[in-house]
Amino acid sequence: MKEYSDYIQTTRTYLKRYNQFKATIENLQDDIDGLKQAIEHDVAAPISRYGDEPGGGTPELNAVEAAAARHAAMNKRIAEAQASIDSISRIIRKVDRALGALPDEDKRLIVGHYIDRKSWRQLGREEYLTEEWACEKARRAVKEMSFTIFAKQDEQQELRFVFFE
């Protein structure tokens, strides 16, 4: 079972890899397109055989069977790539929704540091904050994002009401 801090660290990892996720999706989509084109252009017509050679019974695949095996392998690779795209796209959508739920200043800090790779000092100057306060605000924003992404509540901060009779 994941601890609360694991969700925060996972959120940071998602943010740091955000641009990589987007590039990976584009590359996987290119791979899928290439595989689909390969399947379309891979036409295997049966070859006529003449002579006294007995047909069948050999362990080798004929041209049609070999093409079918290649197509099956390519379709499997397409399905795996599509599953990866779907999984990564879900992460990106969750991160985008969590960023959208933040106040503008917090969003600029998070995007600036984790996605655009700016320093806290630079972001502090841009937002008219001290470096320490920019870092602290972003830390709190990442925590809020982890709530949104993983739908988990911090047990220590969760309000508990106990009613005595």
Long-range contacts (C-beta under 8 A, 24 or more apart in sequence): 4-152, 4-154, 4-155, 7-146, 7-149, 7-150, 7-152, 8-142, 8-143, 8-146, 10-146, 10-149, 10-150, 11-98, 11-142, 11-145, 11-146, 11-149, 11-150, 12-114, 12-142, 14-91, 14-94, 14-95, 14-149, 15-95, 15-110, 15-114, 15-115, 15-142, 15-145, 16-114, 18-92, 18-95, 18-114, 18-115, 19-115, 21-88, 21-91, 21-92, 22-92, 24-84, 24-88, 25-85, 25-88, 25-89, 25-92, 28-81, 28-82, 28-84, 28-85, 28-88, 29-81, 29-85, 31-77, 31-81, 32-78, 32-81, 32-82, 32-85, 35-74, 35-77, 35-78, 35-81, 36-78, 38-74, 39-71, 39-74, 39-75, 42-67, 42-70, 42-71, 43-67, 94-148, 94-149, 95-145, 95-149, 97-148, 98-144, 98-145, 98-148, 98-149, 99-145, 101-144, 101-145, 101-148, 102-141, 102-144, 102-145, 105-137, 106-137, 106-138, 106-140, 106-141, 106-144, 107-141, 109-134, 109-137, 109-138, 109-141, 110-138, 110-141, 110-142, 110-145, 113-138
